[in-house]
Amino acid sequence: MKDRVRRIFDRLDASVDALVVANAVDPHLDQSFFYLFDVPSGLFEGSVAVAHRDGSIDLFSSPLEAQSAEEAARSDRGITVHKVERDATPAALGQALGDAKSIALNFAELTHGWFARLDKLRPETSWVDASEAIRKVRAVKEAGEVERLRKAAEIGSKVGVEIPSMLRKGMTELDLAAEMEYRMNRLGASGRSFSTIVAFGAHGAEPHFQPGSTKLEAGVSIVCDYGAFYRRYASDITRSFRFGPADPEMRQVHETVERAQQAALDTIRPGVAAKEVHLAAAKVIDESPFKGRLIHGVGHSIGLAVHDGWGYGPKVEDKVEEGMVFTVEPGIYLPGKGGVRIEDDIVVTSKGYEFLSTAPRGYLEVAS
Amino acid sequence: MKDRVRRIFDRLDASVDALVVANAVDPHLDQSFFYLFDVPSGLFEGSVAVAHRDGSIDLFSSPLEAQSAEEAARSDRGITVHKVERDATPAALGQALGDAKSIALNFAELTHGWFARLDKLRPETSWVDASEAIRKVRAVKEAGEVERLRKAAEIGSKVGVEIPSMLRKGMTELDLAAEMEYRMNRLGASGRSFSTIVAFGAHGAEPHFQPGSTKLEAGVSIVCDYGAFYRRYASDITRSFRFGPADPEMRQVHETVERAQQAALDTIRPGVAAKEVHLAAAKVIDESPFKGRLIHGVGHSIGLAVHDGWGYGPKVEDKVEEGMVFTVEPGIYLPGKGGVRIEDDIVVTSKGYEFLSTAPRGYLEVAS
């Protein structure tokens, strides 16, 4: 992916000779490795990409993925695959790096153990943090990336539409999560993009709750936050429901969150600061009876990871750009009672935004 | 988990004042965080544990998981939870670390970005690599950990028994993976422990192949490598099948792998070097017509991660100890034709080993 390498180098100091992206052991893999090398299959533990200023890449791959690496490299002429045993990587790296004096690394996803090994191997090298450059380049998607993200969001949206029909009294949070993930996989996902959140009742007050064996009973609210990977790209969607007798307060909470989401969406266009998107949603919530109950940033970039580089919080000055893909997900959390979050995935267009996720956002009160 | 903290400190230099375990953004979470803090729910991005020599822990958690953190800490009196905004963490950390001069870090799972931030915060500190100590302590499981691993393996084994009945002409690799994952989740898994490998035909020659849209046809071999998470602990099982007309060569391959696995298993007892386990399997394969076709280490530790700290390769001198849990998984890979791998999870006992996974290991030739 010569263009991607060049875009990253454009943001680095002119003195930088090379960029090294190194994977440790699962889950400590640098997702940028798969940005530089678009390979559909393989784990690539211990593999390393050395990218040069001219856009070319030396890729050091273990025998465990040699076949995939070689196939993928055949359609990307900038990449030379070197098949190495994991232990041989440092010596092989030395050759590819030649007399490079200044080498960039992705501090955000490189383990410190890898850094220490590299620093020992090349004690004279000046190491440069490329994580800001990589974050910014990865944030603006190419058309092909948007298509994968759209497909990932479509898979999630179809399942979102089906959630109400899956609800059964007595089912556990884990049961519902299993059903949702199965349907995403049947629709072509290669797996969930993060650990599915299904929170019944008071559990919904915790944004990162993980499902357990709590059973569904009539008269609770439900938060489902989930997403699919499609060809390594993520979706991330939240829908909130009510099971059984309606609750006027939770309905009001949902309506407030809907208005907050729309207010955030209305701000989105190239040039606006990320914090403005957050603040628009926060304002709606803080002017409602639920003041102070939004306890997280209102969105985050998505791409090769579900939390892909940056968030939309009250202090984020980064500007929104055309081609960025991110979530818009205000929520209101009432400890002891539950929560409501609505989360959609959007792509920034030249004049505003377009939804990638399409499931209805309105509050569904499902008969128990 | 005071005992765990103390066991880690026992392996560190007496001058070390504190151990810091810091999470970055998903997937760059240090699994040791969940070793020190046994919390069933929550993602804990950006959260940090500061462990002290007396076994106590200061835990800095974001509001996103505050409820889970506080609940879990109530049953673990050594832990004090500090609820902080992510941005406030450095200042809060400073307080907990006091005048500590020598601080240990888990280089293997800490991002270099986190290290750079800590080093800037405390430029006078001497940083010590605790990854070897942590790896060794985590490798020997407590009874409660073995029970979770056993449950994770049971879930995988039940699904392994069912795989032959799931096979249908025309189904894709992704279809089969979806079905396997669904059944694991229905049996109580909180998800797959790694990206499920389903490889039809020649794909089986690549150990880390990821399933795609290739359809099942009669006359191919199938490799299924998969596992479940149960209460954060992983299983990892591989079974290989033949769909449709038998193939004498692949049957011979399978028999050779079975013998190799048994040879490896027969070496397992406390005190034997890890490399002996590998070499026993490699010898069987290298004395067969498939010499040189074992292209990976014959096993790895499992625990809070599926690749949990170390492997069983030809050069690994570490000694096997009672309470260790690892996989035994020789394979033979024939490029262009396919592969066979058999993988089981075992726990080391005082005299030998016990299987955690139980699905039949024999070669199943399934009618197409």
Interface residues (C-beta under 8 A of the other chain):
Chain A: A24 V25 D26 P27 H28 L29 P40 S41 G42 L43 F44 E45 P63 L64 E65 A66 Q67 S68 D87 L105 F107 A108 E109 L110 T111 H112 G113 W114 F115 A116 D129 S131 L174 D175 A177 A178 E181 Y182 N185 R186 G188 S190 G191 R192 F194 S195 T196 A205 E206 P207 H208 F209 Q210 P211 G212 I295 H296 A305 V306 H307 K315 P335
Chain B: A24 V25 D26 P27 H28 L29 P40 S41 G42 L43 F44 E45 P63 L64 E65 A66 Q67 S68 D87 L105 F107 A108 E109 L110 T111 H112 G113 W114 F115 A116 D129 S131 L174 D175 A177 A178 E181 Y182 N185 R186 G188 S190 G191 R192 F194 S195 T196 A205 E206 P207 H208 F209 Q210 P211 G212 I295 H296 A305 V306 H307 K315 P335
